Amino acid sequence: MSNPIHADAATGAAPRPRDVVLCECFARDGLQHEPAFIPTPQKAALIDRFAAIGFERVEATSYSNPSLVPQFQDASALLQQLPRRAGAYYKATCANPRAVERATADRQLGFGANEISFLVSASESHSQRNLKRSRAAQWDNVRQMRELAGDGFRIVGTVSVAFGCPFEGRVDPQQVVRDVEAFARLGVTMVALGDTTGMATPRAIHALVGQIAAEVPGVTLVAHFHDSRGTGLVNCLAAYEAGVRHFDAAFGGVGGHPATITYGGGYTGNVCTEDLVNLFEAQGVRTGIDLDSLLETAELCEKALNRPLLGHVTRTGLSPLIGHASAPETVR
C-alpha cells in the first residue's frame, strides 16, 4: 500500500505522515437522511475544514435527483464554493448516467468533483429495494457510467451489503469477489466493501479481504462499515489487520441511509470518525489528521445538526496514550 503525504497548498502547513487514509463522509453519507436542509455555505465550510485538518478524501455531495434526496439539490453550487487543496479528493456519488453527465459538466467548468463513485448491491433484493433495478440492470448502468466518465475522475466502486443483506440474510462471498472483479475489468481499482447494516464480523472480514487479495490482486479496498450493531470499530481494526488501509467514517457516526429507507431499524450510522481516529492513533497507526482540531471539528458537526451526536471521545477526550504506542505489526 502507498503512504500518501501531501502538503496543504492553501496554508503551507507541513505534511502529516499517515499509515491509513480516512475518507470523511459527514457531508454526503452523513447528511443524506437529514430532513432539514443544511445551508450550502455551512456545508462548504465544513468540507473545507475536513480537508484542512488532514482528510485526503472527503465525500462532498451526491448528484442525486433532488426530488428524492433534497439535501443535495445544491451539488453544483456547493462544489463551486469549495477551495481546492493539493492532494485532496472531493467525491460525489453518481447513481446513474445523468449524474455522471452532471459531474462531467461541472468538471469542465473547473469546479467539479475529482472523484466519483458507482454503486452496486451484492444481493438482488437490496438492489431492487435501494436502487429500484435488478443487479443486471445496475451493472449495465455502471458500464455506461464508466464510459461516460472517461479519464476525468478517480473512480471508486462500492459493493453494498457485502457482508450480509437485511432482506436475504447471508451474502455469498464469491458474489462479492465477482463484483470486485467486474469493477476491476472496467478499470475501477479502488473498491469499497459496504457493511450496510452492520452485519460484518472480524472473521468474515479477514476471510473476504484475503479472498479478494488472492483472486483480484491490484485492487485497493476501502472499508465502509456501519456501526448499526456496535461493531464498527472492531471491524475497522480487523480490516486493518487484514491489510486494508483505506477507511470511510463520518463525524458523530451519522448517516448511512436516506430518510425514506427504514431497514436496519432506521439506524445504520457510519463508523464514528473521531472514535476511529482515536483508536488508530492510540494503536500507533498514524491517520494524518490534526488531533488538536479533531474534537473541535466534531463539535462543529454537532452544531450543524443542532443535536449531540454519537462520538465517545467528543465527551471523554482523546486517549492520553496517543503518542506513546508502537505501531502494530502489518499482517500482510
Secondary structure, DSSP 8 states (H G I E B T S, - for coil): --------TTT-------SSEEEE-IIIIITTT-SS---HHHHHHHHHHHHHTT-SEEEEEE---TTT-GGGTTHHHHHHH----TT-EEEEE--SHHHHHHHHHHHHTT-S-SEEEEEEESSHHHIIIIISS-HHHHHHHHHHHHHHHTTSSEEEEEEETTT-BTTTB---HHHHHHHHHHHHHTT--EEEEEETTS---HHHHHHHHHHHHHHSTT-EEEEEEB-TTS-HHHHHHHHHHHT--EEEEBGGG--SS-TT--GGGG---B-BHHHHHHHHHHTT------HHHHHHHHHHHHHHHTS--S-SHHHH-S-TTTTS--------
